[in-house]
Amino acid sequence: MLSYTPVPAAVPRCRRRASRLVAEWGYPELADDTALLVSELATNALLHGGVRGRLFRLRLALTASALRIEVTDARADRLPDTRTPLDADCYGRGLLIVAELADHWGVEHRTVGKTVFAELSLRRPGSTPPAPR
């Protein structure tokens, strides 16, 4: 788990570290999707979950069947929700991207704050790839 100061420069750092780590773990085919998911979740933590003086955290975990990406911030009162942005809107598509890329995503409440997570199914060599999303 890594903690980041909620400043814009933290988002590309999160993205690069996560992408590199997933490739090092032996799943380079998930690196790009991981980078995009981390970018969207970290940006949401920065824009909507920030509390002055509090860090946000990124955690990656491998299970037997999935890569789990978690971003934890201090704002439990601002829960993420997908919305339908207008064509002219500059914002509001991040969770739509997360919902499209991730096999599963959601929010877990914490004593202080919340954790937003996304999971990518792991494909084993020789296994049948998952059906298109």
N, C-alpha and C positions, 0 to 999 in steps of 0.2 A: 504494500500500500504506500502510495506517495501522496504527500500533501502539497498543495499549491496555493500561493497567494492569489486572490481573485482579481487578477489584472489580465488584460487581453493577451499579453505575451505568454501567459501560462497555457493557453489553448494549443498553440502549435507544439509547445514542449510536451504536453500530454500526448498529443497525437503521434509525434515522432517516437517517443519512448514506448508507447503501447504497440505500435506497428513493429518496431524492432524486436520487442520482447516476444511477440506472437511468432514472428519468423524464427527467432532463436529457439522457441519451444517446439519447432518442427511443423508449423502450420503457416508457411509463407502465403498460401492461397487465401488465408483469412486476413492478411495484413491490411489490405486496402479497405475492406469492410470495417475492420476494427478501427482503423484510423478515422473513418467517417463517423462511426458511432461515437467514438470518444470525443471527437470534435463537437458533435451536436450536443451530447450530454454535458460536456464541460462548458460549452457556451451557455447552455441553459442555467447551469450552476452559477456562472459568472453574472448573467443578466438578471436571473430571477431568484437565486438562492443565496446571494451574497449578504453577509452581515459584516459591518465594519469590524475589523480586527479578527475575523474568523477565517480560517483556511477552508478550502474544499479538498476532498480526497478522491483519488482514483485508485481503484483496486481491480486487478485482473486475476481470474482464477480459472484453472482447468478442472473440469470434472471428467468422469468417464465418457460423457457424451456431449459436453458443451464447453464453450469458452464463455465465461461470464464477465461482463464489463459492468463495474459499479462506480457511480459518482455520488458522493455524499456531500451535502451542504447543510447549512445551519437553519434553513427556513422551512419549517414544517407547515407553515400556514400558506405556502404558495406551491400547490401541487400541480404537476404537469398534466396537460390535457391536450389531445390533438384538436385542431380546429381546421376549418376550411378557409384559407386565406383568399382574398380577392386576387385577381391576376396582377393588379397594380401594387399589391402589398409587397414590401421589401422583407418582411419577417413573417414568421408563423408556419414555416414548413419543416422545421427541425424534427419535431416528433413524428410527422408524416414520413420523413426519411427513416427515422429509427424504426417505426412500425413496418415499413417496407423491407428493410434490410434484416432486421432481427427475426429470429424464429420465435422469440418470446421476449416481452419487455414488461416492465411494471415499476411500481413504487413500493418501498417498504418504509414504514414509519419507524422512527428511532426516538429514543428518549429526548434527544435534542436533534431536530432536523429530520432529514429524510435521505433515503438512498434510492436513486433511480438506476435501474439495471436494464441491460439488454443481453440476450444470450444468442450465440451462434452455434448451431449444431456442428459437431466435429465429423469430418468424413475420414474414414480410415482407408488406407490403400486397399484397392480391390473391392471396396464396398460400393453399393449402388448409390449414386448421388441423390440427394433429396429432390423431390419434385419442385419445379419452378414455383417461386412465390408469387 
